[in-house]
Amino acid sequence: MRLAELSARSGVSTATIKYYLREGLLHPGRRVTATQADYDEGHLRRLRLVRALIQVGRIPVNSAREVLAALQDERLDRNQRLGTATWALPHGPEPDETDPATEAARRTADELMDRLGWCCGSTSGRTPAAPAHGMLVTAIAALSRLGYPCAAEDLEPYARAAERIAVSDLDLVERYGTPDEQVEAAVALTVLYEPVLLSLRRLAEAEESHRRFGGE
Amino acid sequence: MRLAELSARSGVSTATIKYYLREGLLHPGRRVTATQADYDEGHLRRLRLVRALIQVGRIPVNSAREVLAALQDERLDRNQRLGTATWALPHGPEPDETDPATEAARRTADELMDRLGWCCGSTSGRTPAAPAHGMLVTAIAALSRLGYPCAAEDLEPYARAAERIAVSDLDLVERYGTPDEQVEAAVALTVLYEPVLLSLRRLAEAEESHRRFGGE
């Protein structure tokens, strides 16, 4: 398809598509004349993913480019491509190593990983620490600095819920046919389901609060 | 205690405490001389909550002020204060009512609430629609616009996980002794546990991906 059709089918303006092409967020089309190129379903899919990252996830262009590069790395298998792409997603402020709360938070996070039998994110596991592990350490340190509950046993029910969520996530991913489509969907769904999850938690809290404290 | 002690015990500088007092984020101390005031444990607790909202949750000062006002409203019971305070938290962009995807997303959200038997956030329920319901509609509309799975049955497992999370949330809240402490903790934990949950989900996804696709 030509640029105009790619724009119509994706709902992204031709100016924005040209910007994504210049920024390397979208791979070039197959050149057919000096001024025209041909685009395929792969471009359409990639465009959806770029919009998910940039417009919905508000991920900076540089980070989005890293995520997309990881997805395309032919040397990696599906699990590695998924890991590398997810690791390139923004994950908030790094743990503050000058703060004593951070060291304690790292011990708590490691204890939690041990309890769960998780090893992908562990600092002592078979892979380098996932950035999401740093994100967890930062969050635990903030809780502990402010004196809110954050022991490994307080966090465990949240991790158990996260395990169930990850099963649903990968079930959605496996609906897609090819490994390429699967890794693209996995990254998009990681980002797009974050507000779903946070809004459902707030609604569920309102239900649970009503159940416990309603009609006082 | 005096301002200097409040600063030492909270880890918040006296300049920042004075700023919070001016902005109405912290209630005035009991005046003891023309230039000195006395602060109590309630001030210390409130200061923790303000830091949770502003420094960790990156919530704008105006929204934080609204949240705090709701917590103090004596006319409301515990469930209502909690609801009002959580509703004042920022909840992302409003649904775009000019977009046809929004209307369909609202129907999906309503269908999901029906399946779950939730009514606090429902547009047809006994209370006005919670802002988290709008946040959910916005998130579903984005998924649908980009062609990713977002039917009520796709979302239900996430809602079931959210129900379990809300039980853990309220269990943590009920560790606090007084209703005042409970509503303060509920708001702080809603905000502070968001990065905990999102990071645990990413780590759980890495585990689940390794389990399904590892060693290809």
Interface residues (C-beta under 8 A of the other chain):
Chain A: G11 R48 R51 A52 V56 D77 R78 N79 L82 G83 T86 L89 H91 G92 M113 W118 C119 C120 G121 A130 A132 H133 M135 L136 T138 A139 I140 A142 L143 R145 L146 G147 Y148 P149 D154 L155 P157 Y158 A159 R160 A161 A162 E163 R164 I165 A166 V167 S168 D169 L170 L172 E174 R175 A185 A186 A188 L189 T190 L192 Y193 E194 P195 V196 L197 L198 S199 L200 R201 R202 L203 A204 E205 A206 E207 E208 S209 H210 R212 F213 G214 G215 E216
Chain B: G11 R48 R51 A52 V56 D77 R78 N79 L82 G83 T86 L89 H91 G92 M113 W118 C119 C120 G121 A130 A132 H133 M135 L136 T138 A139 I140 A142 L143 R145 L146 G147 Y148 P149 D154 L155 P157 Y158 A159 R160 A161 A162 E163 R164 I165 A166 V167 S168 D169 L170 L172 E174 R175 A185 A186 A188 L189 T190 L192 Y193 E194 P195 V196 L197 L198 S199 L200 R201 R202 L203 A204 E205 A206 E207 E208 S209 H210 R212 F213 G214 G215 E216
